[in-house]
């Protein structure tokens, strides 16, 4: 499942002009969290966001999350550090 998350993240990053986290260990941790959330919840919730169980609220937390573009623009990376400027 980690490879599925990696493939999606690589394609998405390329389309958007982002890079994946250059730190391999951090990248693997985020990808593992996405894969675990997909297995547990059926969708790849960002591992850095708390899941409430309220579908409408949690929908924003599906990777790439609602906030990632602003975070990358402001901080140079998204909160979970998957995508970088």
C-alpha positions as CSV (number, residue, x, y, z in Angstrom):
1,X,0.0,0.0,0.0
2,X,2.9,2.4,0.6
3,X,3.8,2.1,-3.1
4,X,0.3,3.1,-4.0
5,X,0.6,6.3,-1.9
6,X,4.1,7.0,-3.2
7,X,2.9,6.7,-6.8
8,X,0.0,9.0,-6.3
9,X,2.2,11.6,-4.4
10,X,4.8,11.5,-7.1
11,X,2.3,12.1,-9.9
12,X,0.5,14.8,-7.9
13,X,3.7,16.6,-7.0
14,X,4.8,16.6,-10.7
15,X,1.5,18.0,-11.9
16,X,1.5,20.8,-9.2
17,X,5.2,21.6,-9.5
18,X,6.0,20.4,-6.0
19,X,8.7,18.0,-4.7
20,X,8.4,15.1,-2.3
21,X,10.1,15.4,1.0
22,X,13.9,14.9,0.3
23,X,14.4,13.3,3.7
24,X,13.8,9.6,2.9
25,X,13.0,8.6,6.4
26,X,10.4,11.4,6.9
27,X,8.9,10.6,3.5
28,X,8.5,6.9,4.4
29,X,6.9,7.8,7.7
30,X,4.3,10.0,6.0
31,X,3.6,7.4,3.2
32,X,3.2,4.7,5.8
33,X,0.7,6.9,7.7
34,X,-1.3,7.5,4.6
35,X,-1.3,3.8,3.8
36,X,-2.4,2.9,7.4
37,X,-5.2,5.5,7.2
38,X,-6.4,4.2,3.9
39,X,-6.5,0.7,5.3
40,X,-8.3,1.8,8.5
41,X,-10.7,4.4,7.1
42,X,-10.8,3.6,3.4
43,X,-9.3,6.9,2.4
44,X,-5.8,8.4,2.7
45,X,-6.3,10.9,5.5
46,X,-3.2,13.0,6.2
47,X,-1.4,11.4,9.1
48,X,-0.8,14.8,10.7
49,X,-4.5,15.7,11.1
50,X,-6.8,14.3,13.8
51,X,-9.7,12.3,12.4
52,X,-13.0,13.1,14.1
53,X,-15.3,10.6,12.6
54,X,-17.5,13.4,11.2
55,X,-17.3,12.7,7.4
56,X,-18.0,16.3,6.3
57,X,-15.3,17.7,8.6
58,X,-12.8,14.9,7.8
59,X,-13.3,15.2,4.1
60,X,-10.9,18.2,4.1
61,X,-8.2,15.9,5.6
62,X,-7.9,13.5,2.7
63,X,-4.4,13.9,1.1
64,X,-3.8,16.2,-0.5
65,X,-5.6,18.1,2.2
66,X,-7.6,21.3,1.9
67,X,-4.8,23.4,3.5
68,X,-1.7,22.0,1.7
69,X,-1.4,24.7,-1.1
70,X,-1.4,27.6,1.4
71,X,1.0,25.7,3.7
72,X,3.4,25.1,0.9
73,X,3.2,28.7,-0.2
74,X,3.7,30.1,3.3
75,X,6.0,27.5,4.9
76,X,7.7,25.8,1.9
77,X,6.0,22.5,2.7
78,X,2.7,21.1,3.8
79,X,2.0,20.4,7.4
80,X,2.8,16.6,7.2
81,X,5.9,17.4,5.2
82,X,5.0,15.2,2.2
83,X,5.0,18.0,-0.4
84,X,7.7,20.7,-0.7
85,X,8.0,23.9,-2.8
